[in-house]
Amino acid sequence: MKKLLFISLEHWDDIWRRNQFFADRMQEDYDVTYIGPTLPITQIIKKKIRFFKNIKCRYVYKMIPERLGSIALILNSLFYFFQVIFIAGIKTDILWVNDHTKYLICRELKHAKLVYDITDDWTLINYPQKEKEQVIHADKKLSMAADNIIVCSDNLLVKKKQYGEKTVLIKNGINIADYQSDNQSNSLGEYFLYTGSLHEERLNIELVIALATTFPEETFKYVGPVYFCNGTKIKLSKYKNIILTGAKPYQEMSMIMNQAKALLVPHLQTDFVNSLDPIKQYEYMLSTKPVVAINVSGFKDWGNIYTIVNSADEFKLAVQRVLAGSTKVDSLLRAEMAKKSTWDSRYQDVKKILKS
């Protein structure tokens, strides 16, 4: 069985994302070693190396405390490099890279087929100028070196088409079995719900606050890993009806969605957000709840099954209609759309690339 080294931006945990869904399917065809970001050695000691049928989840660690600044960054990058090369061993047939900062690994393992999977356009993040230049440089190097570039959104496809036919679009998907439930409730529910990573580059904080103040008797629950800066956390903590639950295992999401009044997507309308293909757009297809979303990538094409709005005022009016019970949900049409967007079908497209 061929060996596949999976370099991920994310640790393997209970919050499954694109990387885990693909790696889980890859193990049927490859011997997979999955490596996430570095961790302080104190955290690694507490973690167990996870073994699946043909997946080994390995951890790499930081030797130098980050408080030491640039010297720590340089030395930890070198430690990461040598640890990964050691873990990879003599033979790696396929190198799947989701972490745009790991170009040096690709240079060392140049005998392996290189697949660069881009899930977010990090070149559009508001980094400090020097860091932004480094990200742009790393992304360009990986794009040029890759045998195949996989992108998750239409906007990313347009941007990466300069690299020719090696760039292909494979969107995110859904595990239908995880979201089918006999307990799908058509009752009004307990709260308004958002699911996904919580940070200022995605969520419109002013809209989040506007919803909480416009509907003070309603609870707005935000479920997902919290990456907000302290200032945003303090600002949101002033509103008792805004609840940040933190991350939840993806296996629990169907139950959490069933208890909602509606599923909300108060995203920013930025180039970065429009580079995404939110997994929640597919997960929400198997809910019987109304969905209200800002007109952004991942939702703008689903006006036939979701309520798509263009402004904060329209968003608040849509929430008001949910509370009035006047929002219709076409569950059958949603289910049909979900069947066309499964992780199994997405992986069949990935498989063709890996075997080419």
N, C-alpha and C positions, 0 to 999 in steps of 0.2 A: 504494500500500500504506500502511495506517495506521501511525502511529508509536506504539510502546509503550516507555515509560521504566520500567525495572525497578530499583527501589531495594532492594538486598539487604543482609542482615546479614553475608553471606559474600563473600569474594573468589572470583572464578572460578579454580578450580584443578583438580587431578586428583582431588580428593576430592569426587566428585559427590554432591549432596544434592538435596532437593526443588526448590530454586531452579533448578539447572542442568537438571534433567530437564524442568521446565516450560518454561524459556526456550528450550531446544533444540527443543521442539515448537512454541513460539510463532513461531519464525522462519519457519515455513511459511505463516503467516497475517499476520505483522506485521514491520515494520522495528524490531528490538529494540535498544535501547541499555541495556547492563547496567552498573550502578555499584555497587561494593561499598563497604566502609568506607574511611575515610581511611588513608593510609599516610604515613610520613615521606618527604620528597622524595628522600632518598638511596636508598630502596627502589624508588621509582617509576622512577628513572632506569635501574635494572637490569631493569625489566619492559617487555615489549613489549605494545603494545595488540593484543589478540587480535581477529581478524576471522573470522567464520564466514559462512555464506551470507547471513544477514540479522541477524547479531548483532554489535554493536560493544561490546567490553568496554573500558570507560574507567576510568581511575584518577583519584582526587582526592587531594590531598595536604594534610598539616599544615604550616603555616608556622611555628608557635610550638612549641618543645619543651614537652612535658607537665610537665616538672619545675618549670615556672613556675606551676603550680597553676591556680586558678580563672580567672585572666585568660587563660591559654592555652586553657582549655576554651571560653570565650566567643568568643575571636577565631578559633579553629579552626572552631567551629560556623558562624561568619559566612563564613569562607573556603569551607567546604564548601557552604553555601547558594549563594553566588555562582558557584562552579564548576559546580554541578549545573544551575543555571538557564542558564548559558552553554552547557553541553553539550546541554541539552534543546532549546534554540533556540526559535523562535517558536511552533512547533506541536507539541504532544504530544497525541495522541488518548486514550491510556490510560496511567494512572499506576498501576503495580503496586508496592505497598509491602509489604516484608517486615520493614523496620527500623522499629520502633515509635517511635524517637526523631526521625523525620524529618517531623514534622507541619508545620513551616514551609514545606517544599517543597510540600506539598499545598495550603497556603493560596495560594501564589504561582501554582500551576498549577491553579487551581480550575475552569478551563474543561475540564479533562480528566476522563474517567471515572476515579474512584478505586476501586481494589480493594485492600483490606487483607487480606493473607494472614498468618494467625497460626499459627505452627508450634510455639511454646512460650509458656507463660503466664509471661512475665517478671515479672508483678506478684507472683508467689509466691516469687521468689528472695530469699534472705536478704541483701539490700542494706543498707547503712547507712540509717537512717530517712529522711534528706533525699533521698537518691538514690531510695529506694523510692517516696516520694511523687511525685517527678518522673516515674518510670516509669508509675505509675498514672495520673497526669494526662495524659501523652502518649498512653497507650493509650486512654483515654477520649475524648480529642479526635479521634484517628484513627477510632475506632469510630463516633463521632457523625457525622463528616464523610464517611465512606466511602459510596459508592453500593452497594458489595457487600462483605460480610465473609466470608472463607473461613477455616474452621478445620479442623484436621487430626484432632481427636479428639472423642470423644463428650462428655467432660467440658468441653472448651472450647465445644462446641455448647450445652450447658446454660447455661453462664455467659454466653454472648453472645446467647442467645435474647431477651434484653431489648430488643435492637435490631430485633426483628421478622423479617419474611420475607427481609430482605436478608442474613441470616446463613445460610450453607449449610455443610454438612460435605463435604469432599473429602479423603479420607485419602491417605496416602503409597502407594507402590507399588514395582514391580520391573520391570526390563528383563529379561525371561526369557532372551533370547539371550545375555546377559552371564554367566549362571549355568548354562547348559547345557554339560555337558562329558562327553566319552566317558571321561574319566579319573576320574570320581567313584569314590572308593575306599571300600570297606566294611571295610578293615583298621582296626586299632585306632587308628592315627595316632600323631603325635609329641607333641602338647601339647593342653592345654585352651585354648580361644580365646574372647576377647571382642572384638567389633568396635564401634567408635563413639567419639564424643568422650569424653575422659577428664577428668572433673572431679567435685569433691566433691558437687555438687548432684544428680548422677545415680547414681554408684557408691557402694555401701555399702563403705567402706574397711575397716571391721572384718570384714566377711564376706570381702572379698578376702584379707585377712591370715589369717583363720581357715582358708580353703581351702589356702593355702600352707603353713601349719603342720600341718594335719591330714594333708596328702598331700605330705610333704617330698621324695619321690622324683619327683613329677610337676612338669612345667613349665606355668606359667599365663601365657599370652601375651595382652597387651592391645594391640590394634592400633587406632590412631586418634590424632588430634591431642591433645596433652597440655596440659591447662589446669590441672593440679594446682598448688596453692601449693607453695612450697619445703618447707614442713613435711611435707606429704604425700609429696612426692618423696623426702625424706630417710628418712621412715618406711618407705616401700616398698623403698627401696634396700637395706635390711637383709636382705631375703629374696632369696636368689640365684635362687630358682625363680619369681620374679615378673619378667616381662620387659615393659617398655614399649617398643614398637618405634617409636612415632611414627606419623605418617600414612602411608598407602600409597595409590597410585592405585586407584580403585574397580575398574578392569579386572583388577587382580591378586587381588581378594577371593575369587573362586571357587577359585583355586589354593590360597590360604592356608587357606580353609575345608576343602578336600579333604584337607589334611594334618593336620587336627585330630582329636583323640580325641572331643571333644564341643564344642558351642557353649554358652557359659554367659552368663547375664544376671543378675549379682549386683547388681541395682539397689536403691536405696532405695525404701521405700514411703512416699512423701510426696505432697502435693497437686501439687507441681510435676511430679514424675515422672509422675503420673497425668494430667497435661495433655498428655503427649506421645503421638505415634504413631510409635514407633521404626521406621525403615526396615529395621532388621535383622530384624524379625519376618517380613517378606516375603522378604528375601534368604535367611534360614535355611530357608525352605520348599523351596528347590531344592538343599538339601544332604542327603546320605544319613546325616549324623551325628546322634547324639542331641542334643537341645536341653534344657537345664535352665534354667528361668527363675523368678525371684521373681514372685509373683502381683501384677502391676502392669499398667497400661494398655498395650495393644499385645500382651500375651501372655496375659492372664487368660482371653480368649475362645478360646484355641487349645489347650485341654486334650486335644482329640482327636488332636493331632499333636505336641505338646510335653509335657515333664514340667514341671508347674507346682507350685511349692512355696510354703509360707507362712512359713518360718523358716530360720534358719541351719542348725539341726540337720537339717531336712528336705533342705536343699540338699546338705549333706555326705553324707547317705544316698543321695541321687540320684547324686552323683558316684561313690560306692562301687559302685552298681549298674552304672554305665557301665563301670567298671574290671573288674567281674565278668562283663561281657558279657551282662547280663540285661535291657538296655533295648532294646525293639523300636522300629523306625522304619518307619512306613508312608509310603514315598516316593511312592507313587501318589496317596494322599490329599493329601499335601503339594503335589504338582504340580497337582492339581485346584484347590486353594485359591489357588495362585500365579496360575493363569490368570485368576482372577476379580479379581486385584489388580494389573493392569499399569499402568505409567505412561501407556500409550496410552489406556486406558479412563478413567483419572483425567483426562487432558487433555481428553477429549471433554466432560466435565462443566465443566471450566474454560472451554472454548471457548463453550459455551452462555451462560455468564455474560458473557464478554467481548463477545459479539455482541448481548446483550440491550439 
